[in-house]
Amino acid sequence: MPVAEVRADPLNLELDAPFEIALGTRHEARNLLVEVETEAGVVGYGEGSPLPPVTGETQGAAVEVARAAADLLAGRDLADYRAVCEDLRAAFPGANSALFALETAVLDAYCRSRGLALSELFGGSPGSVETDLTIPIVAAEEARERASSAAGDGGAGFSHLKIKTGDEVEAAVERVAAAREGAPDAELKVDANQGWTPEETLRFLRRLGERGVELALLEQPVHREDLAGLARVRDRARVPVAADEAVFSPEDALAVVRADAADALNVKLGKSGPMAAADIAAIAEAANLELMVGCMLESALGIRASAHVVAGLGSFDYVDLDGNRLLAEDVVDSGASSGPEIEITGPGHGVVPETER
């Protein structure tokens, strides 16, 4: 399965509505699409979603890295996919979104050539994966309405919601409390995207407790380099604490474990790529930590690649793969996937983009 050609292009996707988190507001996803074609004409597809405050890349930089990788991949046998992925990471350290797209395209092309679902490469069968739905930083009344539409009586059927915070503490408390009113039976997670100090985080939890609102998980409340602060929150909080932006690599995961800083690790393929995601999952299991999978603003291509890894590994406690549900238009017809179930099929990750954008 030698590689004959690598193509990389921008992939711009409008959002259905502005999406605000503690790191800023997005109006569109400025992604990249990578295609790896073998000499036999089999094409594998990969996607990355650069976000400079998180991944450190712009769209243009990610596309240029992916195009530069063509020389490294030319003629490589995809049967050696593990060595190919390791060589890509060694050649382009820190190019997280570009590497996610490249690795996914490599693995997709390999699996399509073999007639395998991507999940089978990681040890499991395709099927369906259930995701939560994210409520961005919005006013309390809008959070109530969104929660009710997603998980309330007559809603879309979501039983898990994630609420973005990291802004002013009292506003965040009101947002989460309103979401609870809109979806009284849903499991609630909160993601502060590094927006708070440890003291602000504990004040948020205290005020939320006074309102009688319980959380299933608190995700990355403090800066990713402040493992001591994250550990202090974990020690004093009555809710499990997850590390997200603090974990890009297996080495990062080990640092979190050694600092006793989290109850859960959030694996995003957009940070680590598929192969290292499996290594991080193994570290979480060995350390008796829970495991979460997250996403960026990816289309069905990136989302279903991640869902295949979830189905393959079978060890995730929290699934946050709703990025394509926030798009005005997906790269494939996703009308059947407006609810919480992500249906995955093969070969590969099963997605062929309908159009070049």
Secondary structure, DSSP 4 states (H G I P E B T S, - for coil): -BEEEEEEEEEEEEEEEEEEETTEEEEEEEEEEEEEEETTS-EEEEEE---HHHH---HHHHHHHHHHHHHHHTT-BGGGHHHHHHHHHHHSTT-HHHHHHHHHHHHHHHHHHHT-BHHHHTT----EEE--EEE-S--HHHHHHHHHHHHSTTS----EEEEE--S-HHHHHHHHHHHHHH-TTSEEEEE-TT-S-HHHHHHHHHHHHHTT---SEEE--S-TT-HHHHHHHHHH-SS-EEESTT-SSHHHHHHHHHTT--SEEEEEHHHHHHHHHHHHHHHHHHTT-EEEEE--S--HHHHHHHHHHHHHH---SEE---GGGGBSS-SS--GGGSSSEEE--SSBT----SS--
